[in-house]
Amino acid sequence: MSTEPSNNDSHSINVFEELCLSRARPVMTAELRSFDGENLAVVEKELTELTPYIDGINITDNPAAHAHASNTAMAIAVKTLGGNPIMQIVCRDKNRLAIQADLVGAGMFGVENFCALTGDDVTAGDEKEARRVFDLDGPQLVSVMTGISQGSYLSGRKLKSEPHMFIGAVENPTAPPLDYRVDRALKKVDAGAKFIQLQICYQPEKLEHFIRGCVLNGVAERAALLPTVVFTKSARPLGFMDTSVPGISVPKAVIDRVANSEDQAEESYQLVKEQVIYALGLPGVAGIHFSDFRHDGSLQRMLQELGLGPKGHDRQPKEDKNAYSH
Amino acid sequence: MPKLLPLLEHVVKKPIWDCRMCGQCVLHSTGMTCPMTCPKTLRNGPCGGVRPDGNCEVVPEMPCVWVKAHDRSQHMPLIPKKWRDEFNHLRPPVNNALQGESSWINLINGKDQQTPAGWVPGEERHEH
C-alpha cells in the first residue's frame, strides 16, 4: 500500500485514500443523510451502523439546493465521532473566499477527503429565489483544492502548513454530451482529482461506455471510479428521480419492473444488487458509492451477501487488483 | 477611447453571441458560444444536470450552452485546430474585476491572461 507524503505528524491512515490508490479491494463509500437540527447522538448512531461496512462517508453540501446542517460542521462532527468523512463542496452557495475558508477550517479538524461538485441549481430546491453563486466551477474547485493541498490560497498567500488532502470530484455518465463526459473527467483528474464518484445511472450501456472511455484516456488508472447506486423502497422514488432530480433519468422499464412486482421493497433491493455486481465487473471500476433512501439495513445486507463486509472479516481482494493500481 | 471600445464591443458581440462583457473573452475556445450565457456561468464544460434532450437544467426550453459549444467546437467550419484543442483546457476562475471592460483591450494588454498567483493550471493536453 502506498502512502502520500504528509506534513501532518498526527496524520493517521486514511483507509479511503489507501484503497483508492492501491485498489487492494473494492472501495465502498456511502452518503450520510442530511441533518436538520438533531442531536449529535443521532448522527453517531447512524454513523456507527455504517462505519464497519464503508471506507468513507460522504457529507453532502445542501443537496438538491435545500439548506441543511452545513457540510463543514457535519464533516467535522463525523471526524470527531471516528468516521472518515468525504466532504462534498458545491459551487452554488459560496464564493471562492468562503469555500477556501471551509477547506482550510475542516482540514484543521483532520478532514482529509474532499469532493468537488458544481451543484444542482437553486431552482432544484425550495428557495428558488436564492442568489446562485458559481464563482468557481467544478474543475476550477478541484484546482483550488490542489492549490490548498500544496500550501497556498488561490491568491498565492501561503498557509502555515500544507494540509494533507485527498481530492476528488464527480461526473455524470448519462448526461449529454455523452462522448465529452470522459474528457471532462480527464480535465478534473488533470486538475488533481484522485477519485471520481459517478452520478446514479440506470442505463448500464451508458455507464459501460463512460468507464471504457475512462480506461482508454487513463482516467480509470489515475482516479478511482466509483459508480453510485441508490436504495429505494418502491417504484415511487424511482419515478421521482426521473422527473425531479437534475441529471438522472430512469427508464420506464426499470420503474415498471419494480412497480409491477409483488414485493416492491425486495425488487428494488434486487435491482440495486444487480447494478452493484454489474458495476464491479467492469474493468476500471474501483468501488461503489451508496445512496440510501431506505435506511433499513439494506446496505449492510448487500455487502454481507456479496462477501464485501463488514470490514476485517470476509472482504476479498479483487481478482484483477493490479490491473489499475499505481 | 477607453470608454468607447467597451461600447463598440458590446454593440458587436451582444446581438451575435449574447455577450455579457466579462472582459476576458474565451469564445474562440468554446466553439464561438459564450459560456457566460450558461445560467451557472460555467467556464469548463457542462454540469451534470444537462437533460436527456440536451437542454439546460435551469432553463428547460433552452439548449445547454455547453452542449452547443462542444458540438460547434468540433464541427464548426473555419475554426483552427488550435482553438478546437483549447476546448478541453482548464480555464481559470473568472476575474470579476474585469466585468464590463473591453476584452479586446484586455487581450492586447494581457489582462485577460493574468491568473491569481496561487492558481494551479491543469496539466495541458494537446491530443484530440
Interface residues (C-beta under 8 A of the other chain):
Chain A: C91 R92 R96 T118 D120 D121 T123 A124 R132 F134 D135 L136 D137 G138 P139 Q140 S143 V144 T146 G147 Q150 S152 Y153 L154 S155 G156 R157 V170 E171 N172 T174 A175 P176 P177 Y180 D183 R184 L186 K187 D190 A191 G192 Q199 P246 G247 S249
Chain B: P39 K40 T41 L42 R43 N44 G45 P46 C47 G48 G49 V50 R51 P52 D53 G54 E57 V58 C64 W66 V67 H70 D71 N88 L90 R91 P92 P93 V94 N96 P116 A117 G118 W119 V120 P121 G122 E123 R125 H128
